[in-house]
Structures are given as C-alpha cells and as structure tokens.
C-alpha cells in the first residue's frame, strides 16, 4: 500500500477518534438505541412467558426491531440518526483544510493528491464500521443480560448483517459530505445543504410521493398493482427507503417480500419465517444500490478534487 496514504489515513483516524463532534454523535446514537432496547426488553419480559412456546419467540430480533412505551425501535433510531454521523464526520473534510490554509502544505509533501481525499473517506468509514460493530456487541451483551439466554445463531447473523448494511448506508452520507466539502468553501453552508438533503429524504420525499402518486383503494386490482409499482419505485429513489426495507427484511423473518402481494400469491403460502439466506437474497439488490450510490458520490468528489486548481492562498 502507498506509504503516503497510510500516514494520512492514520492521521485522519486519530483526528476522528479525538474529535468531540464524532464522539457526541456516536454517543447520541448509542444512548438512544440502548434506551429503546431497554424499553422493548422490559415489555418483552412480561409478554413472552404468556406465549404457548416462549422458546420459539425470536426475542432478540423483536427487541431491536420493535419499540415500546411510545419510543421508536433501535433500528428506527439508527436509521434516523446514522446519516447525521456520516455527514458530521465529512462535511468539512476538505473545506477545513482550505480555511486553515493547510491543504497546499499537505500537497507539498511527497504524497499523491488522491491520497488526501481517499484517506479522509477511508478513515471516516473505518470509524463508523468500528462504532457499529462495538454497538452490536454491546446490544448482544445487554440482550443476554435482559433475557438470560444468548440469541440464536441466525438472529446474530441477521443482526450483524443489518449492521454491515448500516455501514454501507452511512458510507452514502460520508460520500455526500465529502462532495459538499468540495463544492462549498464554508463548512456551515455544506452542513446546511447536507441537513436539507437529509430532511428531504427522511420527511418530505415520502410525503410528496404519497401526494402525487396516490394508490386508489377503490380501483380494480390490476390498476392498484400498477399504482403500487409506481409508488414503491418512486419511494425507492431515496436511500432512506432502501435502508428501511433492508432493516425490515433482515430483522423481521416473517417478511417474505418487499413488494405488493396479491390474494393469489397468499393462497397456499406457508406462514413460516424466511430463512436467513432467502432474506439476504431479498435485500442484496438494495445493498448493491446503496454501495453503488456511495461509490458514485465519492467518485464525483474524487474527480472534482483531482481537477481543482489549488493555489498557495489555500
């Protein structure tokens, strides 16, 4: 590996680890997620013993995918706050170097220009990956403490696959943040544009799709299916919707499809949980799209950075 890239990567990694901003955002996600897990576990501890076969209830997956006491689920909190972590770690990746006038000094060293932006992106992604892995281990440990039994092997596979998909999802926002740090010289402008994109995709995009592409419940079945296809297709233009569908399919084994179902498809269907391998096949296209989106955004940022004229005033 290029020595210049390794040196810059370690430097950026240390900056993120010691950054108060990254620590606060990570702590916010961890605390809200653990609070949601605690309330869900308390509700499940009183519900599971009343079932006919308590050992057959996937309590761990239910705990991380269901809320209680009007508190959203752990998966909902992570999906809502994870983009802020990605943006917060990257919105000033290049602009901060420009404003401190250290970028030209950095590029004057015996390193390649592409090492600078690549090291910043890789360091942010590494910190995110380590954080979510540590959060996953903590959640599993608390689940064992709450329920007294370890999660099943398939439950762990589903949960850690979901966390891996979350890292890919955050990579989209890291790439967007790096691009914004190149397009806007002021970090305040970059973070405002990033927050506007986040708010639109989380709140306004579903509202606009529901408003302009409604599904007429009184229409014939073939018309409804066509409307549902358009409706779902437009929703899936948002990475937020893709991530929510990934979380639903992986953390809820009973979900057998992510599209509309007809009565003909339901006839003869066996109401059993979907195996992990089938759930993985169900979400694989979504993960590939998120990965491609992250790579595209970073590719645009990379090309833009390589073509920029950086002078001594920067």
FITI-335260 format. One record per atom (N, C-alpha, C, CB): residue in one letter; x, y, z. Coordinates in steps of 0.2 Angstrom, whole numbers, plus 5000, padded with zeros to 4 digits. Atoms other than C-alpha are relative to their C-alpha. Glycine has a CB too. Layout:
aXYZ
...
END
This chain:
x500449945000
x500050005000
x500450065000
x499550005006
x499649945000
x500650184997
x500150035007
x499650054995
x499849984993
x501550245012
x499750075001
x500850015000
x500349944998
x500850425010
x499349995002
x500050044994
x500750014999
x499050355010
x500049975007
x499749954995
x500050034993
x499450255026
x500150055005
x500649955001
x499849954995
x500250405035
x499450055001
x500650044998
x500649965000
x498750515030
x499449975004
x499850034993
x500650034997
x497450385035
x500149995008
x500049924997
x499950004993
x498250365052
x499950075004
x500749975002
x500149934997
x498250555055
x499250015000
x500350054996
x500849995000
x496350565050
x499749965005
x499849994993
x500350054995
x495950415060
x500150035007
x500349935000
x499849974994
x496750495075
x499550075001
x500750025001
x500449944999
x495850665072
x499249985001
x500050044993
x500750024999
x494150575071
x499949975007
x499749954995
x500150034993
x494450475087
x500050055005
x500649955001
x499949944995
x494950635097
x499550064998
x500750025000
x500549955001
x493550735089
x499450005004
x499850004992
x500649994995
x492250805101
x499349994996
x500050075003
x500650005005
x490950815086
x499949934999
x500150044994
x500150085001
x491150625082
x499849975006
x500649974997
x500250044994
x491050575100
x499350025002
x500550035006
x500749984998
x489450675103
x499549964996
x499950085000
x500450035004
x488650605088
x499949925001
x500250014992
x500050074999
x489150425091
x499749995007
x500749975001
x500350014993
x488650445110
x499250014999
x500250055005
x500749995001
x486950515104
x499649934997
x499850064995
x500250065003
x486650365093
x500049945005
x500449984994
x499950064995
x487250235106
x499550015006
x500750005003
x500549994995
x486150315120
x499349994998
x500150075004
x500750015002
x484550325111
x499949934998
x499950054994
x500150075002
x484750145104
x500049965006
x500649984995
x500050044994
x485150075121
x499450015004
x500650015004
x500649994997
x483650165128
x499449974997
x499950085001
x500550045004
x482550095115
x500049935001
x500050014992
x499950074998
x483249925118
x499749985007
x500749974999
x500250014993
x482949935137
x499250005000
x500350055004
x500750004999
x481149985135
x499649944996
x499750074997
x500350055003
x480749855122
x500149935004
x500449994993
x499850064996
x481649715133
x499550005006
x500750005002
x500550004994
x480549775148
x499349974998
x500050075003
x500750025002
x478949745138
x500049934998
x499850054994
x500050075002
x479549585131
x500149955006
x500649984995
x499950044994
x480049515148
x499349985003
x500450035005
x500750014997
x478149525153
x499649974995
x499750065002
x500550035005
x477449465136
x500249934998
x500150044994
x499850075003
x478549315131
x499849945005
x500850005000
x500250064996
x478149205146
x499249984999
x500150015008
x500750025002
x476249215141
x499949964994
x499650065001
x500150045007
x476549135124
x500049935001
x500650024995
x500150074999
x476248955121
x500749974999
x499649974994
x499450025000
x478048925116
x500550055000
x500149964993
x499549944999
x479249055123
x500749994997
x500150015007
x499450015003
x480748975116
x500050014993
x500349925001
x500049995007
x480148995098
x499950074998
x499449964997
x500149935001
x479949185100
x500750034999
x499650035006
x499449975001
x481449275092
x500150075004
x500150014993
x500149944996
x481549395107
x500550054998
x500149985007
x499449955001
x483249475102
x499850044994
x500649964998
x500249965006
x482649525084
x499450045002
x499849954994
x500649964999
x480949585091
x500250065004
x499549965004
x499849944996
x481849695104
x500450054996
x500549975005
x499749945004
x482949785091
x499650034995
x500749974997
x500449975006
x481549805078
x499450035003
x499949944995
x500649974997
x480149855090
x500150055005
x499549945002
x499949954994
x479850005101
x499549985005
x499850074997
x500550014994
x478850015117
x500050075004
x500349945005
x500149944996
x478150155128
x500150064996
x500450005006
x500049955004
x477950265113
x500750024998
x499750065003
x499349995002
x479850255110
x500149964994
x500549985006
x499850045006
x480450205092
x500549955002
x500350054995
x499550064999
x481450045090
x500750024999
x499849954995
x499349995001
x483350035090
x500150014992
x500449945003
x499849995007
x483350015071
x499750064997
x499649944996
x500349945002
x482250165069
x500550065002
x499350025003
x499549954998
x483450275079
x500650004996
x500149995008
x499450015004
x484950205070
x499950034993
x500349935000
x500149975007
x484150245053
x499950075000
x499449964997
x500149935000
x483650415058
x500650045001
x499550025005
x499449964998
x485250475066
x500749984997
x500149995008
x499350025004
x486650375056
x500250054995
x499949934997
x499749955005
x486650505042
x500350065003
x499450024996
x499749954997
x487050635054
x500749995002
x499650025006
x499350034999
x488550535059
x500450014994
x500049935003
x499649995007
x489150525041
x500150074998
x499649964995
x499949935002
x488850705037
x500550045005
x499350045000
x499649964995
x489650765054
x500749984999
x499749985006
x499350025001
x491250675050
x500350024994
x500049925001
x499749985007
x491450735032
x499850064997
x499849944996
x500349945003
x490550895029
x500650064999
x499550035003
x499449955000
x492250995032
x500649974998
x500050045006
x499450045001
x493450865026
x500550044996
x499849934996
x499549965004
x494250975013
x500050075001
x499949994992
x500149934999
x493551145016
x500450035007
x499350025001
x499649984994
x494351145034
x500750014998
x499949955005
x499350005002
x496051115026
x500150074996
x500249944996
x499949945004
x495751265014
x500050065005
x499450004995
x500149944995
x495151385028
x500650015004
x499449995004
x499449994996
x496651345038
x500750014996
x500149935005
x499550005005
x497751355023
x500649955001
x500350075000
x499550064999
x498551185026
x500049964994
x499849975007
x500150055006
x497951105010
x500650004996
x499450014996
x499549995004
x499351175000
x500749975003
x500150074998
x499450034997
x500651125013
x500049935000
x500050035007
x500150075001
x499950955013
x500249974994
x499349985002
x499950025006
x500050934995
x500750014998
x499650034995
x499349995001
x501851004995
x500449945002
x500250065003
x499750064998
x502350845004
x500149954995
x499749975007
x499950055005
x502950694994
x499549955000
x500749965001
x500550055000
x501250614993
x499650024994
x499550015006
x500549995006
x499950594979
x499450045002
x499849944997
x500649964999
x498450714978
x499449965002
x499950054994
x500650044998
x497250574978
x500049975007
x499949954994
x499950034994
x497950504994
x499650045005
x500750005002
x500349964995
x497250655003
x499249995001
x500150084998
x500750015000
x495450634999
x499849935002
x499650024993
x500150074999
x495550444999
x500149985008
x500449954996
x499950014993
x496250445017
x499550035004
x500750035002
x500549974996
x494950555023
x499349965000
x499850074998
x500650055001
x493550445016
x500149945004
x499849994993
x499850064997
x494350285022
x500050005008
x500649974998
x500049994992
x494650355040
x499350005003
x500450065002
x500750004997
x492850405042
x499649945000
x499750064996
x500450065001
x492150245035
x500349955006
x500149974993
x499750054995
x493350145047
x499750025007
x500850005000
x500349984994
x492750245062
x499349985001
x500150075002
x500750025000
x490950215058
x499949925000
x499750024993
x500050084999
x491250025055
x500249985007
x500549974995
x499850024993
x492150005072
x499450025005
x500750035002
x500649984995
x490750105081
x499449964999
x499850074998
x500650045000
x489350005074
x500149935002
x499750004993
x499850074998
x490249835077
x500050005008
x500749984997
x500050004993
x490549895095
x499350015003
x500550065002
x500750004998
x488749945097
x499649944999
x499650064996
x500350075001
x488249775090
x500249965006
x500149974994
x499850054995
x489249685103
x499750025007
x500850005001
x500449984994
x488549795117
x499349985000
x500150085001
x500850025001
x486749765111
x500049935002
x499750024994
x500150084999
x487049575111
x500149995007
x500549974996
x499950014993
x487849585128
x499450025005
x500650045002
x500649984996
x486349685135
x499449954999
x499950074999
x500650055001
x485149565127
x500149945004
x500049994993
x499950064996
x485949415136
x499950025007
x500849984999
x500249984993
x485849515152
x499350015002
x500450075002
x500750004999
x484049555150
x499649945000
x499750054995
x500550065001
x483349395144
x500349935003
x500049994992
x499750054997
x484649275152
x500249944995
x499549975005
x499850055005
x484949175136
x500350044994
x499449964997
x499749975006
x486049215121
x499649994994
x500749974998
x500450005006
x485249255104
x500249944996
x500150064996
x499950055005
x485149115091
x500550024995
x499449974997
x499549985005
x486549105078
x499750034994
x500349934998
x500349975006
x485349155064
x499850075002
x499449964998
x500249934997
x484749305075
x500750044999
x499750005007
x499449965001
x486549365076
x500350014993
x500649965004
x499949995007
x486849335058
x499650064997
x499949944996
x500549955002
x485349445054
x500250075003
x499349985001
x499949944997
x485849575066
x500750034998
x500050005008
x499449975002
x487649595061
x500050014993
x500649955002
x500049985007
x487249595043
x499650064999
x499649944996
x500349935000
x486049735046
x500550055002
x499450005006
x499549954998
x487449825055
x500550024994
x500449985006
x499649995005
x488549795040
x499750044994
x500249934997
x500449965005
x487149865028
x500050075003
x499349974999
x500149934997
x487050015040
x500750044999
x499950005008
x499349965002
x488950055037
x500050024993
x500649955002
x500049995007
x488650045018
x499550075000
x499749954996
x500549955000
x487150165021
x500350075002
x499449995005
x499649944998
x488250285031
x500550024995
x500349995007
x499549995005
x489550275018
x499750054994
x500349944996
x500449955005
x488250365006
x500150075003
x499349984999
x500049934997
x488150515018
x500750025001
x499750005007
x499349984999
x490050515021
x500250034993
x500549945002
x499949985007
x490250525002
x499750074998
x499949954995
x500449935001
x488950665001
x500450065004
x499349995002
x499749954996
x489850755015
x500750034997
x500149985007
x499449995003
x491550745006
x499950054994
x500449944998
x500249965006
x490750814990
x499850075002
x499549964996
x500249934998
x489950954999
x500650045003
x499450005005
x499449964998
x491551005007
x500550024994
x500449955005
x499749975006
x492251024990
x499650054996
x500249944995
x500449965004
x490851114982
x499950075004
x499349974999
x500149944996
x490651244997
x500650015004
x499449995004
x499449984997
x492151335004
x499850015008
x500350064998
x500249994993
x491151375020
x499749945003
x499650065001
x500350064997
x490851225032
x499350015002
x500449985006
x500749994998
x489251305038
x499549994994
x499950075003
x500450015006
x488551305020
x499949934999
x500350044994
x500050075002
x489051125017
x499549965005
x500749975001
x500450044995
x488251065033
x499250024999
x500250015007
x500749985001
x486651165030
x499749964993
x499950074999
x500350045006
x486451085012
x500049935002
x500550014994
x500050074998
x486850915019
x499449995005
x500649985004
x500550014995
x485550935033
x499350014996
x500050055005
x500649995004
x484250995020
x499949944996
x500150064995
x500150075004
x484550835009
x499849955005
x500749984997
x500250054995
x484350735025
x499350015002
x500550005006
x500749994998
x482750815030
x499549994994
x499950075002
x500450015006
x482050805012
x499949924999
x500350034994
x500050085002
x482450615010
x499649975006
x500749975000
x500350034994
x481850575028
x499350025001
x500450025006
x500749974999
x480250685029
x499650014994
x500150065004
x500449975005
x479750765013
x499949964994
x500350074998
x500050055006
x480150635000
x499449955000
x500649964999
x500650055000
x478850505006
x499350045000
x500049975007
x500649965001
x477550645008
x499850024993
x500150075005
x500249985006
x477750704991
x499849954995
x500750044997
x500250065004
x477650534983
x499349985002
x500549945002
x500750014998
x476050504993
x499550054997
x500049995008
x500549955003
x475350664987
x499950004993
x500350075002
x500150005007
x475750654969
x499949934996
x500750034997
x500150075003
x475750464966
x499649965005
x500649964999
x500450044996
x474250404977
x499849934998
x499450045003
x500350075002
x473550224977
x499350005002
x500449955004
x500750005000
x471750224974
x499749935002
x499650024993
x500350074998
x470950084985
x499449984997
x499950015008
x500650025004
x469350084975
x500149984993
x499550065001
x499950015007
x470250054959
x500049924999
x500750034998
x500050085001
x470249874951
x500749985002
x499949994992
x499450024997
x471649764957
x500650014995
x500049925001
x499449995004
x472749774941
x500250085000
x499849984993
x499849935000
x472649964942
x500450025007
x499450054999
x499649994994
x473149964960
x500749975000
x499649965006
x499350025000
x474649854957
x500450044996
x499949934997
x499649955004
x475249974943
x500150065004
x499650024994
x499949954996
x474950114955
x500549995006
x499450035003
x499650024995
x475850024969
x500850004998
x499849945003
x499350015003
x477349984957
x500350074999
x499949964994
x499749935001
x477550174953
x500150035007
x499550044996
x499949974993
x477350224971
x500649975003
x499449985005
x499450034996
x478650104978
x500650014996
x499949925000
x499449995004
x479850134963
x500250075002
x499850004993
x499849934998
x479750324967
x500350015007
x499550054999
x499750004993
x480050294986
x500749975000
x499549965004
x499350035000
x481550184982
x500550044996
x500049934996
x499549955003
x482450334973
x500350035006
x499650054996
x499749974994
x482850384991
x500449945004
x499550025005
x499650054996
x484250285000
x499749995007
x500750035001
x500350014994
x483250315016
x499549945000
x499750065003
x500550055001
x481850205009
x500449934999
x499650014994
x499650065001
x483150075003
x500249975007
x500550014995
x499750024994
x483950065020
x499449975005
x500350055004
x500550034996
x482250045029
x499749934998
x499450055000
x500250065002
x481749905018
x500549945002
x499950004992
x499550054998
x483449815022
x499949985007
x500750034999
x500150024993
x483149835040
x499449965002
x499950075004
x500650044999
x481349765039
x500149934998
x499450034996
x499950075002
x481849615029
x500549965004
x500350004993
x499550034996
x483349575040
x499849995007
x500750035000
x500250004993
x482649605057
x499349975001
x500050075003
x500750035000
x480849535053
x500049944996
x499550054999
x500050065004
x481049355047
x499349984997
x500249945004
x500750025002
x479149345044
x499950044993
x499550025005
x500149965007
x479349475029
x500349964995
x500450075001
x499850055006
x479349365013
x500150044994
x499549955000
x499949965006
x479349505000
x500050075002
x499449994995
x500049934999
x479649694999
x499650034995
x500750025000
x500549975005
x478349724985
x499349985002
x500249974993
x500850014998
x476449714985
x499949934999
x499650044995
x500250075000
x475649544987
x499350004997
x500049975007
x500750015002
x474049484978
x499749945004
x500049984992
x500450054997
x472749364985
x500349934997
x499350015000
x499850065003
x473349234973
x500749985002
x500150014992
x499350014997
x475149244980
x499949975007
x500450064999
x500150024993
x474449224998
x499749935000
x499650055003
x500350074999
x473449064994
x500549955000
x499549994994
x499550055000
x474448914999
x500750025003
x500149974993
x499449984998
x475849015006
x500149985008
x500150085000
x499950034993
x476648935022
x500250065005
x500549945000
x499949944996
x476649065036
x500649985005
x499450025005
x499450014996
x478449025042
x500550054999
x500349934998
x499549945001
x479949145045
x500449984994
x500450005006
x499650015005
x481049165030
x500749985002
x500050064995
x499350014998
x482749085031
x500550064999
x500349944996
x499549955000
x484249195033
x500350014993
x500649995004
x499750005006
x484949155016
x499550034995
x500249934997
x500549975005
x483249205007
x499950075002
x499449965001
x500149934998
x483149365017
x500650044997
x500050015008
x499449975003
x484949405011
x499950014993
x500649965002
x500149995007
x484449374993
x499550064999
x499749934997
x500549945001
x482949494996
x500350075000
x499549995006
x499749944999
x484049635002
x500650024996
x500150015007
x499449995004
x485549614991
x500050054995
x500249934997
x500149945005
x484949724977
x500050075003
x499449994996
x500049934997
x484649864989
x500750025003
x499550005006
x499349994998
x486349844997
x500550024994
x500349945004
x499649995006
x487149844980
x499950074997
x499949954994
x500149945002
x486250004975
x500350055005
x499250015000
x499749954995
x486750094991
x500850004999
x499949985007
x499350015001
x488550034988
x500250044994
x500349935000
x499949965006
x488450104970
x499950075001
x499649974995
x500149934999
x487750264976
x500650045004
x499350015004
x499449974996
x489150294989
x500650004995
x500249955006
x499450005004
x490450244976
x499950064995
x500149944996
x500149955005
x489650364963
x500250075003
x499350004997
x499949934997
x489650514975
x500750015002
x499650005007
x499249994998
x491450484981
x500450014993
x500249945004
x499749995006
x491950464963
x499950074997
x499749954995
x500149935002
x491250634958
x500450045004
x499250025001
x499649954996
x492050714973
x500849994998
x499949985008
x499350015001
x493750624969
x500250034993
x500149924999
x499949975006
x493650684951
x500050075000
x499549984994
x500049924999
x493250864956
x500650025004
x499350025004
x499449984996
x494650864969
x500650004995
x500049965006
x499450015004
x495950804956
x500050054995
x499949934997
x500049955006
x495450934943
x500050075003
x499449994996
x500049934997
x495451084956
x500750034999
x499750005007
x499449965000
x496751214954
x500150035007
x500050064995
x499949984993
x497451234972
x500750045000
x500149945004
x499549955000
x498551394974
x500350005007
x499750064997
x499749994994
x499651454988
x499650035005
x500650044999
x500449974996
x498251554995
x499549955004
x499550054996
x500450054997
x497351395000
x500549955005
x499649964995
END
